[in-house]
Amino acid sequence: MTDYIILALPFIFGAVVGSFLNVCIYRVPARISIVTPSSRCPVCKRHIPFYLNIPVLSYIVLGGKCRYCRVPISWQYPLVELLTGFSAIALFMWFWPAPEVFFYFAFLCALIVITFIDLEHRIIPDVISIPGVVIGFGASFFTAAPGPLGSLIGIVLGGAVLMSIAAAYYFITGKEGMGGGDIKLLAMIGAFVGWKGVLFTLFSASLIGAVFGVAIIVISGKGGKYALPFGPFLAAGAAVYIFYGHAIVGWYILRFSGAI
């Protein structure tokens, strides 16, 4: 029972932060201040009091609808709150009391915001990725890995790899196949996880993207013309690396080193 109570604390904290992330997801693309005005229904514009803005619980109590105009509330709101809450629990279990728990939490929060913005608007805001590069590099001075040098190499490699791929694609096809937002995002990822994390993220993102891409294309029936944003897959690959990257890389080396 005590263990569950202890885990409830990071979940509650994460869910509260997730409520703020929903504000960022909605307001950043619209270029609205994330501080003012206070939370309100996007349809009827009525102010939402704090007792109706409790993460996850308010959505359930209100039946997924605004109390005033009864317009349905997007499922995105409780999903982001739950995702952030469980991310906080996972980081607490994996890294506490190391300082990585705080830096990785900020990193995952940025990835969550970027994922949902990119899914809806097909953009990755510079206001998140560029400060993320600076914060990630600064954090590297206080963590065991990747360290300042590894972080710096990760930034350069992350930006250079996707920039090279984008340039090659444009040279061959005459079309832009990757936006600058993805390049800056991978540079930000490199700042937090280093050059090894960049390579792992790129490989796993491509694998995850291929699986989901084929499934979505088949379901939608739009063939190869269906465009998928790459940012969410990069975010997923980076998240996998944080928790399982070292174990997967270590297994791969042990499994295949004898075959080389």
DRENDREN-430021 format. One line per 3 residues: number of its first residue (from 1); for each residue x negated, y, z negated of N, C-alpha, C, O, CB. Coordinates in pm, whole numbers, plus 50000, padded with zeros to 5 digits. Glycine has a CB too. Layout:
BEGIN
NUM) X:Y:Z:X:Y:Z:X:Y:Z:X:Y:Z:X:Y:Z ~ ...
//
This chain:
BEGIN
1) 49917:49880:50000:50000:50000:50000:49914:50125:50000:49943:50223:50070:50094:50001:49879 ~ 49807:50121:49920:49717:50237:49913:49655:50267:50048:49640:50383:50086:49608:50214:49809 ~ 49617:50160:50122:49557:50178:50254:49653:50248:50350:49613:50333:50428:49513:50043:50312
4) 49780:50210:50343:49879:50273:50431:49897:50420:50398:49915:50504:50487:50014:50200:50421 ~ 49893:50451:50268:49906:50591:50227:49788:50672:50276:49804:50785:50322:49918:50602:50075 ~ 49668:50614:50267:49548:50682:50313:49555:50708:50463:49518:50816:50509:49423:50601:50280
7) 49603:50610:50540:49613:50626:50685:49725:50722:50724:49722:50781:50832:49637:50491:50750 ~ 49824:50737:50635:49934:50829:50664:49886:50973:50669:49941:51055:50742:50044:50815:50561 ~ 49783:51005:50591:49734:51143:50585:49677:51189:50719:49717:51295:50768:49628:51157:50477
10) 49583:51113:50781:49536:51157:50913:49645:51155:51019:49643:51236:51112:49421:51070:50958 ~ 49742:51062:51006:49851:51060:51103:49936:51187:51094:49968:51248:51196:49940:50936:51082 ~ 49970:51226:50973:50051:51348:50955:49975:51469:51007:50031:51554:51076:50087:51367:50806
13) 49846:51475:50972:49764:51586:51021:49760:51588:51173:49777:51693:51235:49621:51577:50964 ~ 49738:51471:51233:49731:51462:51378:49863:51497:51445:49864:51562:51549:49689:51324:51419 ~ 49974:51453:51385:50105:51484:51443:50134:51633:51439:50191:51689:51533:50215:51407:51370
16) 50094:51698:51330:50112:51844:51319:50029:51915:51427:50077:52007:51492:50072:51895:51178 ~ 49904:51871:51444:49821:51927:51549:49883:51899:51685:49879:51983:51775:49677:51871:51541 ~ 49940:51780:51700:50005:51745:51826:50120:51838:51860:50144:51867:51977:50056:51603:51820
19) 50191:51885:51758:50297:51982:51781:50241:52111:51841:50302:52172:51929:50372:52013:51650 ~ 50123:52150:51793:50057:52268:51850:50007:52240:51991:50009:52329:52077:49939:52313:51760 ~ 49963:52118:52016:49917:52083:52151:50031:52095:52251:50009:52132:52366:49858:51940:52153
22) 50153:52062:52207:50268:52079:52295:50287:52225:52335:50324:52255:52448:50395:52026:52227 ~ 50261:52313:52241:50267:52457:52272:50165:52491:52379:50196:52563:52475:50242:52542:52143 ~ 50044:52439:52364:49937:52466:52461:49973:52409:52598:49952:52475:52700:49804:52407:52413
25) 50027:52288:52601:50063:52224:52727:50167:52305:52802:50161:52316:52925:50116:52083:52702 ~ 50260:52362:52729:50367:52440:52792:50320:52581:52830:50353:52631:52938:50487:52449:52699 ~ 50242:52644:52741:50213:52786:52760:50086:52816:52840:50081:52917:52911:50202:52851:52627
28) 49984:52732:52830:49858:52762:52900:49878:52774:53051:49832:52871:53109:49755:52654:52870 ~ 49946:52678:53118:49967:52695:53263:50050:52818:53298:50033:52878:53404:50034:52570:53321 ~ 50141:52855:53206:50227:52972:53230:50158:53102:53190:50213:53210:53209:50358:52957:53153
31) 50037:53090:53136:49960:53206:53092:50035:53288:52988:50038:53411:52993:49925:53294:53210 ~ 50094:53217:52893:50162:53278:52780:50077:53256:52656:50013:53152:52641:50306:53218:52762 ~ 50075:53352:52567:49999:53341:52444:50041:53217:52366:50160:53187:52356:50016:53466:52359
34) 49943:53144:52312:49974:53025:52233:50000:53062:52087:50030:52975:52005:49860:52924:52242 ~ 49988:53190:52055:50008:53237:51918:50146:53299:51900:50218:53268:51805:49900:53337:51879 ~ 50182:53386:51991:50313:53453:51987:50380:53440:52124:50309:53434:52224:50299:53603:51947
37) 50512:53437:52132:50606:53435:52020:50611:53299:51951:50546:53205:51996:50746:53473:52067 ~ 50687:53289:51842:50700:53164:51770:50778:53062:51854:50834:53096:51959:50770:53186:51635 ~ 50779:52939:51808:50844:52831:51883:50991:52860:51908:51063:52904:51818:50829:52698:51808
40) 51035:52835:52032:51174:52856:52068:51213:52764:52182:51127:52712:52253:51199:53003:52106 ~ 51340:52744:52199:51390:52658:52305:51360:52724:52440:51391:52841:52458:51543:52632:52289 ~ 51301:52651:52534:51269:52710:52664:51393:52743:52748:51384:52816:52847:51180:52617:52742
43) 51509:52690:52709:51632:52713:52785:51714:52828:52726:51738:52928:52794:51717:52586:52790 ~ 51756:52815:52601:51840:52919:52540:51760:53027:52470:51814:53130:52430:51936:52856:52442 ~ 51628:53004:52454:51537:53103:52396:51562:53127:52247:51509:53224:52192:51548:53233:52471
46) 51640:53043:52180:51664:53060:52038:51541:53018:51959:51475:52920:51992:51787:52979:51993 ~ 51512:53094:51853:51399:53062:51766:51422:52928:51697:51533:52899:51652:51379:53173:51661 ~ 51318:52845:51688:51327:52715:51623:51267:52728:51483:51146:52745:51471:51253:52604:51706
49) 51347:52720:51377:51294:52730:51241:51203:52613:51208:51209:52508:51272:51408:52738:51140 ~ 51120:52631:51107:51019:52530:51075:51082:52395:51039:51025:52290:51068:50931:52578:50961 ~ 51199:52397:50974:51260:52272:50932:51320:52194:51049:51359:52079:51033:51368:52300:50828
52) 51328:52257:51166:51371:52186:51287:51253:52161:51380:51271:52120:51495:51479:52266:51360 ~ 51133:52184:51329:51013:52169:51412:50915:52071:51348:50794:52084:51363:50945:52306:51434 ~ 50969:51974:51275:50886:51872:51212:50849:51767:51316:50937:51711:51381:50961:51807:51090
55) 50720:51740:51333:50677:51647:51439:50751:51513:51434:50769:51455:51327:50528:51622:51427 ~ 50792:51467:51549:50859:51338:51570:50994:51332:51498:51096:51300:51560:50770:51224:51521 ~ 50996:51361:51369:51118:51346:51290:51230:51436:51342:51345:51391:51353:51090:51378:51143
58) 51199:51562:51373:51302:51653:51421:51362:51604:51552:51483:51616:51574:51244:51794:51440 ~ 51279:51548:51639:51329:51494:51766:51431:51384:51742:51533:51376:51810:51212:51441:51852 ~ 51401:51298:51644:51491:51186:51614:51621:51237:51552:51730:51196:51591:51422:51085:51520
61) 51608:51327:51455:51725:51379:51385:51817:51455:51481:51939:51443:51471:51681:51471:51270 ~ 51759:51532:51573:51839:51611:51666:51888:51529:51786:51958:51580:51873:51757:51729:51716 ~ 51850:51403:51789:51894:51319:51900:51832:51358:52032:51890:51335:52138:52043:51323:51912
64) 51712:51418:52026:51642:51457:52149:51704:51574:52221:51684:51590:52341:51636:51342:52241 ~ 51782:51658:52148:51847:51773:52211:51828:51898:52125:51811:51890:52003:51997:51746:52232 ~ 51832:52013:52190:51825:52140:52118:51947:52154:52029:52059:52121:52070:51815:52260:52218
67) 51928:52201:51908:52040:52214:51814:52143:52316:51863:52261:52304:51833:51988:52255:51677 ~ 52097:52415:51937:52185:52526:51974:52253:52506:52109:52375:52515:52119:52105:52655:51975 ~ 52176:52480:52213:52235:52468:52347:52257:52323:52389:52319:52298:52492:52146:52537:52448
70) 52206:52227:52309:52224:52084:52333:52161:52035:52463:52197:51928:52513:52370:52051:52333 ~ 52070:52112:52517:51995:52067:52634:51892:51964:52590:51827:51983:52487:51926:52188:52707 ~ 51875:51854:52664:51779:51751:52623:51637:51805:52610:51592:51886:52690:51780:51637:52723
73) 51568:51758:52507:51427:51793:52483:51342:51687:52551:51370:51568:52541:51395:51803:52330 ~ 51238:51730:52619:51151:51636:52691:51090:51533:52595:51051:51567:52483:51040:51712:52765 ~ 51082:51408:52641:51018:51302:52563:50871:51330:52541:50807:51267:52457:51036:51168:52633
76) 50817:51426:52619:50675:51458:52606:50640:51506:52465:50531:51478:52416:50636:51565:52708 ~ 50731:51576:52402:50701:51636:52271:50672:51531:52165:50566:51538:52102:50817:51722:52226 ~ 50760:51435:52140:50725:51332:52041:50609:51243:52087:50532:51195:52005:50846:51246:52010
79) 50598:51222:52219:50489:51138:52269:50353:51200:52236:50263:51131:52188:50503:51117:52421 ~ 50338:51329:52262:50211:51397:52233:50183:51396:52083:50069:51376:52040:50214:51542:52285 ~ 50287:51416:52003:50269:51415:51857:50227:51278:51807:50139:51267:51722:50398:51459:51787
82) 50291:51173:51859:50253:51037:51820:50112:51003:51868:50033:50944:51794:50353:50935:51877 ~ 50081:51041:51991:49949:51012:52048:49839:51080:51967:49736:51019:51939:49943:51058:52193 ~ 49861:51204:51929:49762:51276:51850:49751:51218:51709:49642:51208:51653:49797:51425:51842
85) 49866:51180:51652:49864:51120:51519:49788:50988:51515:49707:50966:51426:50005:51098:51471 ~ 49814:50902:51612:49744:50773:51615:49596:50790:51653:49511:50711:51611:49813:50678:51715 ~ 49566:50892:51731:49425:50922:51762:49351:50959:51634:49236:50918:51614:49414:51036:51866
88) 49416:51037:51549:49355:51077:51422:49330:50955:51334:49226:50945:51269:49444:51178:51349 ~ 49427:50863:51331:49408:50741:51252:49290:50659:51305:49206:50614:51228:49536:50655:51254 ~ 49285:50642:51438:49177:50562:51499:49040:50623:51470:48947:50552:51435:49198:50551:51650
91) 49029:50755:51483:48901:50821:51456:48863:50808:51309:48746:50788:51277:48907:50968:51496 ~ 48961:50819:51221:48937:50804:51078:48882:50664:51048:48788:50649:50970:49067:50829:50997 ~ 48943:50562:51109:48901:50424:51085:48765:50394:51145:48687:50317:51088:49004:50327:51141
94) 48735:50455:51261:48610:50426:51331:48492:50504:51273:48383:50448:51258:48624:50459:51479 ~ 48511:50631:51240:48396:50719:51216:48388:50782:51077:48282:50829:51039:48398:50827:51316 ~ 48495:50783:51002:48489:50849:50872:48385:50784:50781:48378:50662:50775:48627:50846:50805
97) 48301:50864:50708:48303:51011:50692:48200:51083:50779:48162:51196:50747:48278:51046:50547 ~ 48155:51022:50888:48057:51087:50976:48120:51211:51042:48241:51216:51062:48006:50987:51084 ~ 48037:51310:51077:48090:51433:51138:48155:51410:51274:48231:51494:51322:47980:51535:51152
100) 48123:51295:51338:48183:51265:51467:48336:51267:51463:48400:51297:51563:48136:51130:51517 ~ 48394:51236:51348:48540:51230:51338:48604:51364:51372:48712:51369:51432:48582:51186:51197 ~ 48538:51473:51332:48594:51605:51358:48572:51648:51502:48662:51702:51567:48531:51708:51263
103) 48450:51624:51552:48419:51665:51689:48498:51584:51791:48549:51637:51890:48270:51651:51715 ~ 48507:51454:51767:48582:51370:51860:48731:51399:51854:48801:51385:51955:48556:51223:51830 ~ 48781:51439:51737:48922:51474:51729:48951:51597:51815:49049:51601:51889:48964:51500:51583
106) 48864:51698:51804:48881:51817:51889:48870:51779:52036:48943:51831:52120:48775:51924:51853 ~ 48779:51687:52068:48759:51641:52205:48884:51570:52258:48930:51599:52369:48639:51547:52213 ~ 48939:51479:52178:49059:51406:52221:49179:51500:52234:49263:51482:52322:49090:51293:52122
109) 49187:51598:52147:49296:51696:52158:49287:51770:52291:49388:51790:52359:49292:51797:52041 ~ 49166:51811:52329:49147:51879:52457:49185:51787:52572:49247:51831:52669:49001:51927:52472 ~ 49149:51659:52563:49181:51563:52668:49332:51541:52680:49384:51525:52790:49110:51431:52642
112) 49401:51539:52567:49547:51521:52569:49613:51639:52640:49700:51620:52725:49602:51507:52425 ~ 49572:51761:52605:49629:51880:52668:49601:51879:52818:49691:51904:52898:49572:52008:52604 ~ 49478:51849:52855:49440:51846:52996:49520:51741:53072:49566:51765:53183:49289:51819:53010
115) 49538:51623:53011:49611:51514:53077:49752:51555:53113:49795:51536:53227:49614:51392:52987 ~ 49825:51610:53017:49965:51642:53043:49981:51763:53134:50077:51771:53211:50037:51667:52912 ~ 49888:51858:53127:49893:51971:53220:49863:51925:53361:49929:51967:53456:49794:52082:53178
118) 49763:51839:53376:49725:51792:53509:49835:51705:53570:49858:51710:53691:49594:51714:53502 ~ 49903:51625:53487:50011:51541:53538:50126:51624:53592:50187:51588:53692:50062:51449:53429 ~ 50156:51735:53526:50271:51816:53567:50237:51922:53670:50314:51945:53762:50332:51881:53447
121) 50121:51986:53654:50088:52102:53737:49974:52078:53836:49949:52162:53922:50053:52218:53649 ~ 49906:51964:53824:49792:51932:53911:49679:52035:53898:49614:52069:53996:49838:51923:54058 ~ 49658:52084:53776:49548:52175:53748:49482:52136:53617:49545:52078:53529:49596:52322:53743
124) 49352:52170:53605:49281:52154:53479:49230:52292:53441:49133:52340:53501:49162:52048:53490 ~ 49291:52357:53344:49257:52497:53314:49112:52515:53268:49063:52443:53182:49351:52550:53207 ~ 49046:52614:53328:48909:52647:53286:48904:52691:53141:48801:52676:53075:48852:52756:53375
127) 49014:52747:53092:49017:52797:52955:49001:52684:52853:48974:52709:52736:49147:52874:52929 ~ 49018:52560:52898:48996:52445:52810:48862:52378:52839:48784:52352:52747:49111:52344:52826 ~ 48835:52350:52966:48716:52272:53001:48586:52348:52978:48489:52291:52928:48724:52228:53145
130) 48581:52475:53014:48456:52551:53000:48418:52574:52854:48304:52548:52816:48467:52685:53072 ~ 48511:52622:52768:48476:52628:52625:48445:52490:52569:48365:52477:52476:48590:52691:52545 ~ 48508:52384:52625:48481:52248:52580:48337:52208:52603:48278:52137:52522:48572:52152:52649
133) 48279:52253:52715:48137:52226:52742:48050:52288:52633:47958:52223:52582:48097:52281:52881 ~ 48079:52411:52598:48000:52482:52496:48016:52416:52360:47918:52395:52289:48043:52630:52489 ~ 48140:52383:52324:48166:52320:52194:48101:52182:52186:48043:52146:52084:48317:52309:52169
136) 48111:52106:52294:48051:51973:52296:47901:51978:52281:47842:51898:52208:48087:51902:52423 ~ 47837:52072:52351:47692:52085:52339:47654:52130:52198:47557:52080:52141:47638:52185:52443 ~ 47730:52223:52142:47701:52267:52006:47718:52155:51906:47641:52144:51810:47791:52383:51969
139) 47819:52072:51926:47844:51960:51835:47732:51858:51838:47708:51789:51739:47976:51892:51869 ~ 47663:51848:51951:47557:51748:51966:47442:51770:51869:47365:51677:51844:47505:51748:52108 ~ 47428:51890:51815:47322:51919:51718:47354:51861:51580:47266:51856:51494:47300:52070:51707
142) 47478:51818:51559:47519:51770:51428:47559:51623:51428:47601:51571:51325:47634:51852:51377 ~ 47545:51556:51542:47584:51416:51551:47464:51331:51593:47368:51380:51653:47700:51398:51651 ~ 47472:51202:51560:47361:51112:51593:47349:51090:51743:47239:51078:51795:47379:50978:51523
145) 47460:51085:51811:47462:51062:51956:47567:51153:52018:47671:51177:51956:47490:50912:51991 ~ 47542:51205:52137:47427:51180:52225:47304:51264:52193:47199:51242:52254:47467:51204:52367 ~ 47312:51359:52099:47202:51449:52072:47199:51562:52174:47260:51551:52280:47069:51374:52073
148) 47130:51671:52143:47128:51788:52233:47079:51756:52374:47138:51802:52472:47042:51895:52175 ~ 46970:51677:52385:46917:51645:52518:47014:51558:52595:47039:51581:52713:46781:51575:52506 ~ 47068:51456:52528:47164:51370:52595:47288:51445:52637:47343:51419:52744:47202:51255:52505
151) 47333:51538:52554:47450:51620:52587:47421:51709:52709:47504:51721:52799:47490:51707:52467 ~ 47302:51770:52710:47266:51857:52822:47258:51778:52952:47307:51824:53056:47133:51926:52795 ~ 47196:51660:52947:47189:51576:53067:47330:51534:53109:47360:51528:53228:47100:51451:53041
154) 47415:51504:53012:47552:51465:53042:47629:51576:53112:47707:51550:53204:47624:51425:52916 ~ 47608:51701:53069:47674:51815:53132:47632:51827:53278:47715:51840:53367:47642:51945:53057 ~ 47501:51823:53300:47448:51838:53436:47491:51722:53524:47535:51742:53637:47295:51849:53433
157) 47477:51599:53471:47513:51481:53549:47662:51478:53578:47704:51447:53690:47471:51354:53476 ~ 47744:51510:53476:47888:51508:53494:47933:51603:53603:48018:51567:53685:47957:51542:53365 ~ 47877:51724:53604:47913:51819:53708:47857:51781:53844:47924:51795:53946:47865:51955:53671
160) 47732:51731:53844:47664:51702:53971:47725:51582:54042:47738:51583:54165:47516:51677:53946 ~ 47763:51479:53967:47815:51357:54030:47943:51386:54107:47954:51352:54225:47840:51249:53924 ~ 48040:51448:54041:48167:51474:54109:48153:51581:54216:48224:51577:54317:48274:51516:54009
163) 48063:51676:54196:48040:51777:54298:47984:51713:54424:48022:51750:54536:47944:51886:54247 ~ 47894:51617:54406:47836:51546:54520:47941:51463:54592:47946:51460:54715:47720:51457:54474 ~ 48027:51395:54513:48133:51314:54574:48229:51402:54651:48270:51368:54762:48208:51234:54466
166) 48267:51516:54592:48360:51607:54658:48300:51663:54787:48369:51675:54888:48397:51722:54564 ~ 48170:51697:54783:48104:51752:54901:48094:51648:55012:48115:51679:55129:47965:51803:54865 ~ 48062:51522:54973:48052:51415:55071:48188:51386:55135:48198:51364:55255:47995:51288:55006
169) 48292:51387:55053:48427:51361:55106:48469:51470:55203:48527:51442:55308:48529:51351:54991 ~ 48439:51594:55168:48475:51705:55255:48396:51700:55385:48448:51732:55492:48451:51839:55184 ~ 48269:51660:55376:48184:51651:55495:48235:51544:55590:48231:51562:55712:48039:51621:55455
172) 48283:51432:55535:48327:51320:55618:48467:51344:55674:48493:51315:55791:48325:51191:55537 ~ 48557:51396:55591:48698:51407:55632:48741:51548:55669:48842:51566:55737:48786:51358:55521 ~ 48664:51648:55626:48704:51786:55650:48815:51832:55558:48874:51937:55580:48745:51803:55792
175) 48845:51752:55455:48951:51785:55360:48895:51782:55218:48799:51711:55188:49070:51687:55374 ~ 48958:51859:55132:48919:51858:54992:48988:51741:54923:49111:51731:54923:48955:51992:54922 ~ 48908:51653:54864:48964:51536:54797:48958:51544:54647:49014:51459:54578:48895:51413:54842
178) 48890:51646:54594:48875:51659:54450:48861:51805:54414:48783:51877:54476:48754:51578:54399 ~ 48936:51849:54314:48932:51989:54275:48817:52020:54182:48755:51931:54125:49061:52027:54211 ~ 48790:52150:54169:48683:52193:54080:48714:52164:53935:48623:52153:53853:48657:52339:54098
181) 48843:52151:53902:48880:52121:53764:48827:51987:53718:48783:51974:53604:49029:52123:53749 ~ 48829:51887:53806:48777:51755:53771:48627:51762:53745:48576:51695:53655:48806:51654:53883 ~ 48556:51842:53823:48412:51856:53807:48380:51915:53671:48292:51866:53601:48352:51943:53917
184) 48451:52022:53634:48428:52086:53504:48470:51994:53390:48408:51994:53283:48504:52219:53494 ~ 48576:51916:53412:48620:51822:53309:48514:51718:53281:48485:51690:53165:48750:51755:53350 ~ 48454:51659:53384:48352:51558:53363:48227:51619:53299:48158:51552:53223:48315:51490:53495
187) 48199:51745:53330:48088:51814:53263:48119:51828:53114:48030:51809:53031:48063:51953:53326 ~ 48244:51860:53080:48283:51869:52940:48272:51733:52872:48225:51722:52758:48427:51924:52927 ~ 48316:51630:52941:48304:51494:52887:48158:51460:52861:48124:51402:52758:48367:51391:52983
190) 48071:51497:52955:47928:51472:52938:47871:51543:52817:47780:51492:52752:47854:51513:53061 ~ 47924:51661:52787:47876:51736:52671:47902:51661:52541:47823:51669:52448:47942:51873:52665 ~ 48013:51588:52536:48050:51516:52413:47991:51375:52407:47958:51328:52298:48200:51509:52402
193) 47979:51307:52520:47940:51166:52516:47806:51137:52584:47761:51023:52582:48047:51083:52581 ~ 47742:51239:52645:47611:51218:52706:47618:51151:52842:47726:51122:52894:47526:51135:52615 ~ 47500:51129:52899:47495:51078:53037:47546:50935:53049:47606:50898:53149:47353:51086:53091
196) 47521:50853:52946:47573:50716:52950:47726:50718:52949:47791:50640:53019:47520:50634:52830 ~ 47782:50807:52868:47927:50819:52863:47985:50868:52994:48096:50830:53031:47967:50911:52752 ~ 47912:50954:53065:47957:51003:53195:47969:50888:53293:48071:50875:53362:47861:51110:53249
199) 47867:50806:53300:47869:50693:53394:47980:50594:53359:48051:50545:53447:47733:50621:53395 ~ 47994:50566:53230:48099:50474:53185:48236:50532:53216:48325:50463:53267:48086:50446:53034 ~ 48254:50660:53187:48382:50727:53210:48419:50725:53358:48533:50695:53393:48378:50871:53160
202) 48323:50755:53442:48350:50759:53586:48388:50622:53639:48480:50609:53720:48228:50812:53661 ~ 48317:50519:53593:48347:50382:53638:48484:50337:53588:48566:50286:53664:48238:50285:53590 ~ 48508:50356:53458:48635:50310:53401:48753:50391:53454:48861:50337:53474:48631:50318:53248
205) 48732:50522:53476:48839:50606:53531:48876:50560:53672:48993:50556:53708:48796:50754:53533 ~ 48775:50525:53751:48801:50477:53887:48876:50345:53883:48965:50321:53964:48670:50461:53965 ~ 48839:50258:53789:48904:50128:53777:49050:50145:53732:49141:50087:53791:48828:50038:53677
208) 49070:50225:53627:49206:50249:53577:49289:50319:53684:49406:50285:53705:49202:50334:53448 ~ 49229:50417:53751:49300:50490:53856:49341:50400:53971:49449:50416:54027:49216:50602:53907 ~ 49254:50307:54006:49285:50215:54116:49403:50127:54081:49492:50106:54163:49163:50129:54151
211) 49404:50075:53959:49513:49987:53915:49645:50063:53912:49745:50017:53968:49482:49928:53777 ~ 49646:50178:53846:49769:50257:53837:49808:50312:53974:49926:50320:54007:49752:50372:53738 ~ 49708:50349:54053:49737:50405:54185:49809:50307:54274:49908:50341:54338:49609:50450:54252
214) 49760:50183:54277:49824:50081:54360:49966:50054:54310:50059:50041:54390:49741:49950:54358 ~ 49981:50047:54178:50114:50020:54122:50212:50132:54156:50325:50105:54196:50104:50003:53969 ~ 50169:50256:54140:50258:50370:54166:50291:50380:54315:50404:50411:54351:50194:50500:54118
217) 50192:50354:54399:50216:50360:54544:50318:50255:54586:50406:50281:54668:50084:50340:54622 ~ 50306:50135:54529:50399:50027:54562:50539:50061:54512:50637:50042:54584:50353:49893:54501 ~ 50548:50113:54389:50679:50144:54330:50745:50260:54404:50865:50257:54432:50664:50178:54181
220) 50664:50364:54435:50720:50483:54498:50752:50462:54646:50841:50527:54701:50624:50598:54484 ~ 50679:50370:54709:50701:50343:54849:50650:50453:54942:50689:50461:55058:50845:50322:54873 ~ 50561:50538:54888:50510:50650:54969:50376:50619:55035:50318:50704:55102:50496:50773:54884
223) 50328:50498:55016:50202:50460:55079:50086:50542:55027:50089:50592:54915:50212:50477:55229 ~ 49982:50554:55110:49861:50625:55071:49877:50775:55063:49783:50844:55026:49753:50594:55165 ~ 49996:50827:55097:50018:50972:55093:50050:51022:54953:50057:51143:54930:50131:51009:55188
226) 50070:50930:54858:50103:50970:54721:49977:51015:54650:49884:50936:54632:50172:50854:54643 ~ 49973:51143:54609:49853:51200:54546:49860:51185:54395:49961:51218:54333:49837:51348:54584 ~ 49752:51136:54337:49743:51121:54193:49635:51213:54139:49526:51220:54196:49715:50975:54154
229) 49662:51284:54029:49556:51365:53967:49454:51273:53901:49490:51172:53840:49615:51464:53863 ~ 49326:51307:53913:49220:51222:53859:49188:51256:53714:49130:51174:53643:49095:51236:53943 ~ 49226:51376:53670:49195:51420:53534:49243:51326:53426:49165:51295:53335:49254:51552:53512
232) 49368:51278:53430:49414:51186:53326:49333:51057:53319:49316:51001:53211:49558:51153:53349 ~ 49285:51010:53433:49205:50887:53432:49066:50912:53374:49010:50826:53306:49195:50830:53573 ~ 49010:51029:53402:48883:51066:53340:48900:51076:53189:48814:51031:53113:48831:51200:53397
235) 49011:51135:53146:49038:51147:53003:49052:51010:52938:49000:50986:52829:49165:51230:52979 ~ 49122:50919:53006:49138:50784:52954:49005:50711:52946:48977:50642:52848:49236:50704:53040 ~ 48923:50727:53049:48791:50662:53048:48704:50714:52936:48632:50636:52872:48721:50684:53181
238) 48708:50844:52910:48630:50902:52802:48678:50852:52666:48597:50825:52577:48637:51055:52807 ~ 48810:50840:52650:48866:50791:52524:48823:50646:52499:48791:50609:52387:49019:50802:52525 ~ 48824:50565:52604:48780:50426:52590:48634:50421:52548:48595:50339:52465:48800:50349:52723
241) 48552:50510:52606:48410:50510:52572:48387:50546:52426:48301:50486:52360:48335:50608:52661 ~ 48462:50640:52374:48444:50682:52234:48459:50563:52140:48380:50547:52047:48545:50791:52198 ~ 48561:50480:52163:48590:50372:52070:48522:50240:52107:48482:50165:52018:48738:50351:52063
244) 48510:50211:52235:48462:50080:52276:48343:50083:52372:48292:49977:52410:48573:50005:52339 ~ 48299:50200:52411:48196:50211:52513:48068:50137:52479:48017:50060:52561:48165:50353:52537 ~ 48016:50158:52360:47890:50096:52322:47904:49944:52316:47813:49871:52357:47842:50149:52186
247) 48018:49897:52266:48038:49752:52259:48050:49691:52398:47994:49584:52423:48164:49720:52177 ~ 48121:49758:52488:48137:49706:52624:48005:49706:52698:47971:49609:52766:48241:49788:52701 ~ 47930:49815:52687:47799:49823:52753:47705:49718:52697:47631:49653:52772:47738:49965:52737
250) 47706:49700:52565:47620:49599:52503:47656:49459:52549:47569:49378:52577:47629:49607:52351 ~ 47788:49431:52558:47832:49300:52607:47788:49279:52751:47744:49171:52788:47984:49286:52596 ~ 47801:49383:52832:47764:49371:52973:47616:49340:52989:47577:49256:53070:47800:49501:53048
253) 47533:49408:52911:47389:49386:52919:47355:49244:52879:47277:49176:52946:47313:49487:52830 ~ 47413:49197:52768:47386:49061:52722:47439:48957:52820:47377:48852:52840:47447:49039:52584 ~ 47552:48986:52880:47618:48888:52968:47546:48875:53102:47537:48765:53157:47763:48929:52993
256) 47496:48985:53153:47443:48982:53290:47292:49007:53300:47235:48999:53408:47514:49085:53373 ~ 47228:49036:53189:47083:49062:53196:47005:48939:53241:46903:48952:53308:47031:49107:53060 ~ 47055:48818:53204:46986:48697:53243:47000:48667:53391:46921:48592:53448:47037:48580:53164
259) 47103:48729:53456:47124:48701:53597:47041:48792:53687:47034:48771:53808:47270:48717:53630 ~ 46977:48893:53627:46897:48986:53707:46757:48932:53727:46675:48997:53792:46893:49124:53643
//
